[in-house]
Amino acid sequence: MDQIDRNILRELQKDGRLTIQDLAQRVGLTSSPCMRRVRQLEQDGVIQGYRAVINPEAVGRGFEVLVSIEVKRDREAVEAFEAALQDIPDVIEAYRLFGSPGCLLRIAVADLTAYERLWIERLTTLSGITEVNSQIIMKRVKEPRGLPVDD
């Protein structure tokens, strides 16, 4: 990956809706070579997709919670837990961690009542769970802006 590819990545992370013409102009190429580079970055799996960034409050999910979960430390329990998470749309991010806690979830729901219902009806009923701790997000201090693309 050369400097032009890195510039393409930076620009697309800022605005994934750029036209090829605008992107080419920003990175100092003509449209055809720019398009070839973008397609190659997609084929190589460097660019994995394009998404819209949505205001959580606009879709009724302005209440976010970070949840640390301990799962029994055996393969079957961990695999069952991770599979079950795929069916819970309120879990918008999930990470298996080294050490304690074993898992960290980011959850987005409408309000405290909705989170309590999710906690009681779904999270605490998942097999293999030994502990659930919740931290309610007071304020997002830094928004996700994409990955740094170093030179």
Buried (B, 14 or more C-beta within 10 A) or exposed (E): EEEBBBBBBBBBBEEBEBEBEBBBBBBEBEBEEBBEBBEBBEEEEBBEEEEEEEEBEEEEBBBBBBBBBBBBEEEEBBEBBBEBBEEBEBBBEBEEEEEEBBBBBBBBBBEEEBBEEBBEEBBEEBEBBEEBEBEEBEEEEEEEEEEEBEE
